Structure formats: C-alpha cells, structure tokens
Amino acid sequence: MRSSFGNIFRLTTFGESHGQAVGGVIDGMVPGLDIDVEYIQSELNRRRPGQSKITTPRDEKDRVQLLSGVFNGKTTGTPIGFMVENENQHSSDYDNIVDTFRPSHADYTFHEKYGIRDHRGGGRTSARETISRVVGGAVAKILLRQYGISVKAYTKQVGSIVLDTPYSQLNIDSAEENIVRCPDQSLAEKMIEEIDKARMEKDSIGGVITCVITGVPVGLGEPCFDKLQALLAHAMLSINAVKGFEYGSGFSGSAMRGSQHNDLFYMDGDKVRTRTNNSGGIQGGVSNGEDIYFNVAFKPTATILMEQDTVNSLHQEVKTTVKGRHDPCVVPRAVPIVEAMAAMVIADALLMNKTVRG
C-alpha cells in the first residue's frame, strides 16, 4: 500500500481511525524556515471534529506533536516527523459491522484486495487519515509564504444551494466566519439549514469546494504527463469522498467557441497577463502567472443512520444500520484538506522547478 505523496516535498502518512495515533513524515522541507506550531495547530483545528452542530460530535483535540526536523523553532532540512494521538474512539459502535460491508464505503474493496480489514471506522480508509495531510499542507503553506503564494478555499455548494459569484468578487477570508465556510453569509445560513435537515432525517448531503491559489510564478508543472492540473487533480481525487475535479472554465468551457474561450494576452507594464482566465492559471500544463482556481465535488457522506441493504463477508444479502458519530456533510471540514493538498502540490512543483532551472 503506497502511503507517500510528492517528489521533493514528500509526505508519508501512517495510522488508522481507531488506532493509537495518526501521523507522518515530511521530506524535502528547506532548512532555516520559522515553524509556527500554533499555526499548524490552527489548521488542524479547522479540520477537527466536533466544531459545530453540522459536524460529527467525535471529541478529538487533535493536538500535533512535532518529533523531529525542527530545532529552536526552525526547520533543519531533515525529515519532519509528527504525530496526533487518537483520544475519543468509540470502537464498539462498529461491532455490528465486523462482517458486513457498508454501502459505498471501502469495506468490500479493501477486504477483497487485502483479505483483511479494520472495521473500526474504516481503519486506514477513514478520513481521519487526512489529519496528516493537513499538517503537511500547513508546513507547505509556510514554505509558500516565502514566495508570496497563497492557497485559500471555500464552500461553493451544498446540495442544490450554489454560490455563483466569481471568486474574484468575494472576500474568501470571510468564509471562516461561519460553520459551513461559505463567504456569502446569507447563502451560508441556507447551506447550514440544508445540512441540518439531512442530519435530522438520518441522511447526508454533498457539495463543492472552490480553491484559489494566488501569487504562483510562471513555469510550474511539466508539459506532458506531469501537467500542473494533472498533479492537482491527482491530489484532489485522492481525498476521501471526492467525485470530481475541474479547473478554470471546466466543463462549461466545452459549450464555448474558441473565440470566446481564448485568454488574450496583453502587457501590464513589463509583465505578460491575460485579459480573461478561462485557463485557470495553467496553459500547456504549466502555470502562466495568473490565479489558479478549481472546483472539487464531494459526494454525500456514505455513512447514514438509516437501515440499508448490503451483503456480508459470506456474500449473504443482509440489512445493516450503521451506528457511531458521523458528518452529515463532509464539505465544511474538507475545506482545509483541499487547501493542504493544493499547497503540497505547489510546494513540490516549486522545488522541482528549482532543480530544473537551478
């Protein structure tokens, strides 16, 4: 099972949902950068459970412990090891599914592939693994700050409620002012109501997250297989519950003509710019200096509290009712995860570019 992501800036993760801890090792971080542990913790706090009525009530503090790679508050250039202890597992909640495959989970496929599975919260396939990604992303963001690069995401859609306003007309920072992480406060209330309604009906709901990366220099990414958008797509599609990725004009661009879609160049002083940004900041697989923006679609949470049809490990058709504490919508807590994965992609591409150009 491969548990590493990245080339030069590389994150290797470990741990299961109901094990002793989750954690990881970050390779490739440059030496001499100030590491603000409280900033890393604040990123974890955005992801952690128990934040509000629309998230799982699992009460985890998710306190990060840095084990190596930092001395006197600065990176040493050696691997950064870290760990977050699991403190509030209710493993008995899963006793009724020891031999039962939950619909739309990884239970069946994991069992068939490996011949064994940890039924407690999904084990390694649990979204709790994303804790390590958020820590890696926070460290990547610290590196990107040195280059004036910012990565910010927000909730664009919950169910049928959609924020259509272009990101350039929004104050993305204001997304943190509400529990659903939508920068439109009035729409946020409607989204919260939609999620709470699904929760009350023992159901779940999906949504879309928009991510915007600013300050990216020209030249990141490769023209063939390692196109920058392909690296971002890989990162996003590796997140639990993600069903789709589009950047720039995305699928809507397929309905346009070339004369409408082409981003015309012009000179802004001594800088080459584009008048529009249907390309989403990437052309030919390489960043062009404009904002990179993309959407990530999340399915409704697979764990719902109503009875469903399924099969067990003996291939018998049975009924199942899942217990435990679960998010009725993963989108609000996934916002920092999307940011983290994007930050690691850009950090890795930046370091790769330096090795190419010197």
N, C-alpha and C positions, 0 to 999 in steps of 0.2 A: 504494500500500500504506500503510494507516494504521499509524503506529508510536507513537501517543500515547495515554495513558490518564489520565483525570481531567479536572476542570473548573478549579478554582482551584489545588489541589495537583495538578500535572500532571507526569507522567513521559513523556519521549520517548526512545526507545531506538534504538541502531544497532549494527550488527556481525553477523558470521556466525561459525559454529563454527570454521572453518579460516582466517578472515581474520586481519588483523594484531591486531585488538582488538575488544572489545565495550565499550559504554558508554552514556552517556545525558546528558540534561539534565533537571533538576528545577526546575520553575517554581512560584511561589506560596509558597515557604517564608518564614515570617515572619522579620524581622531580629532580631538580638541573642541568638539561642539558642546555647549552647555546643555545638560539634560535636566529638564524641569520635571521631576517625578510627579508633582501635583498636577501639572498639565496632562501628563499621561493618564493619571487617575481621573481627571475631569472628563477625558474622552471615554474612559470605561464607564463612568457614571452615566453618560448619555445612553450607553448600550444596556446597562444592567437592568435586571428585572425589578418589579415592584415599584416602578416610578409613578404609576397612576392607575386609575380605575380601568383603563383600556389596555393594560399590560398584565402579564402573568403576575400573581401575587407572591411567587417564589422570592424569599427574602435573602438575597445574596448581596454582601457588601462589595464583593469583587475587588478586594484590595491587592494591588500589584506589588510584588517583591522583585526588585532587580537583584540578580545573583552574581552578575559578572559584567565586564565590559565598560564599567563606569567607575571613575576614581576622582574623588574630590569634586563631584558634580559635572565631570566632563567625560566624553567618550574617549576610550583609549585606542580605538581602532581594532580591538579584539572582539570576539563574539559577545553579544549582549544576551545573557541568559535571564529569563524571568519566569515567574510562577504566580498563579492566582488560585488560592485554595477554594475548594467547594465546601460550603458550610451548611447548606439548608436543603439537602436532598431528602426526598420522601420516596425512597426506592420501593416501599411496599405498595405505592399507588400503581405499580406496574405488575404486581403479582398475577393479575388476571390475564395478562397477555404474554406469559412466558413462552407459550407455544402458538400464539395467534399473531397473524400478520395484520397490522393496522393499515387500512386503506390509504393509498397514496403516500405511504412512508417508504423508507429504505429497508424495512424489516425483511420483506421477501427477497429482494435482490441481494442484500447483504448475506442473508442466510444461504442462498443458493451459490453465491460466489465463494464464500469462505467456509461454509459448513458449520458456522458458529456465529452467534450474535449476542451482544449485551442488550437485553430487552429493557433495561432501566433507562427510560428517557431517550432511547436510541443510541446510547453509548457514543461511539466516535462520530456517528452521523448526526448527532444532536447539534442544534445551532449554538450550543454553549461553546463549541469549538471556535466560534468567531471571536471570543474574547481575545485569543492570541492574535487574531488579525487586527483587532483594534489597537492593541499595544504596538504591533509592528507598524501600523499606519500612523500612530502618534509619533513614533520615532522618525518615520519618513517625513512627516509634516515638519518636524524640527529641522531636518536637512533642507527641505524645500524652501523654508523661510529664508535661508541664506541667499537664495536666488530670486527672492521676491515672488515665489509661486504660491498660490492659494488654492485650496480644494474645499468646496462647500456644496452641500446637498440639502434638499428639502423634499417634503411630501407634495407631489403634484396631483395625486389622485387617490381616492379611496372609493372602491366600488364604482358607482356611476357619477360621483361628485368629482369634477375636474377643475383644476386651476389652469385656465387657458392663457393667462397673462404671460408674455415672454419674460424670461428670467432677467433680462436687461432692465426691465421696468419694475423689478421687485427689490425690496430690501431683504436679501436672503438671510441676513443675520437675525431678523425678527422672527424667523421660523422657530427659534429656541424659546420664544415667549409663550408657546402653548404646547400641550402634551402630545399633539399629533405631528408637530414640526412642519406646519404649513405657514408660509409667510403672509398669507391672506387671512387675517384674523376672523373675518365673518365666515369664510368658507371652512376654516378650521373647526368652528363650532358645529357645522353641519357634518363634517367628517367624523368628529367625536361622537355625535349622536348616531351616525350610521354604524360605527364600530360597536358602540354600547348596545345598540339594538341587536346586532348579531350575537353579542355576548349573552344577552338576556334570553335569546332564543336558542342557546346552546350551539350556535353556529359560528362561522368565521367569514372573513371577507378579505379581498386582496387590494392591490393598489399599485401605484407607480411612484418612483423616486427620480427626481432630476438632479444631476450633478454638474457643477460648473467649475472648470479649472482655469484660472487666470494667471497671466504672467509667464506662460510657457514659452521658452525661446524657440526660434525656428530650428528644425533639424532633428528632433527626437523621433525615433522609430526607424524602421527599415522599409525599403520599397517592395519587398517580396513577402515572405511568409510571416515575418515579424512586424507587420504593419502596426502602427501605434493603436489604431482602432481595434485590431485583432487582439492585441495584448489586453486592452481594456475590456473587450468582450469576454475573453477568457477569464479575466479576474471577476467580472460581474456574474457570469454564468456559473462560477464555482461557489457562489453564495447560496446557502440553503433557500429554497422556495422561489428562486428566480426563474422566470419562464421566458423572458425576452429582453433584448438589448437593441437600441437604435441610437445612432449619433447624428448630429447635425439635423438635416431635414428628415432623415429617417425614411419611414415608409411613405410619408406624404410626398416626398420628392419624386416618387415613381409616377405621380399624376401630373408632374410639371413638364414643360418643354425645356430644352437646354438653354434657350434664350432667357427663360425665367430663373432657371436654377443656377446658372454660372455665377460665380462670385468674381465680379470685375475688379481688377487691380487698380490702385491709384497710389500716388506718392503723398505721404504725410510727413513733410519735411524730408529727411533722408531715410525714412522708413517706408517699406512696401506694405501696404494694407489692402484689405478687400472691402468693398462697399457693402456687401452682404456677407453672411456667414452660414450659408447652407451646407458648406463643407464641414461644419462643426470643428473648425480649427485644425483639420487634418486633410492634407491633399497628397495623393500618391503614397499613403501610408506614413507620411512624415508631417510633423507639426509645422504649421505655417506662421505661427506667432499670434494668431487670433485666439479668442476664448475657445476652449474645448468644452463642449456640452453634450450630454447624452441622457437618455431615459432608461430606467431599469424597471421591468414589470415583475411584480411578485404575485404568486398565486394565493388564494385563500389558505390560511393555515390548515394543514392536513388534519391536525388533531381537533376534533369536535366532540362535544359531550353527549351527542345523541346516538342511539343504537344504530349500527350499520351491519350490512352483510360483509362477510370476509371468508377466508379459509385459514386453517391451521397448518402446522408443520407436517401433519399426516395427510394433507390435501383433502380434508373434510370441510364441507361448507358449514359455517357456524355464524352466529351473531356475536358482535362484540360491542362493548360500551367502554370507552376509554375514560380513565379517572385522571386525577392529577391537576396541575396548575399550568395553564397554557394561555398564550396570547391569542385573542380573537382576531387580531390583525398584526402581522409582523412588521409592517411598514414603518411605524414611528421609531422602533428600536433599531431598524435596519439602516436608518439614515447615516449614523456614524460608521457602520460597517462598509457601506458603499464608499464613503469618503476615504476610509482606511485602505481599501483595495486600490482605489484610484491613486492615492498618494504613493503607495508602494510601486505601482506600475511606472509612474512618472519619475520617482526617485531612481529606480533601476534603469530606466531609459536614459536619464541624465548621466548616470555613471557610465553606462555603456557608451554613450556618445563621447565622453571624455577619453575613453580608452581608444576609440576610433580616431579622434582628431588630435589627441594629445593635449 
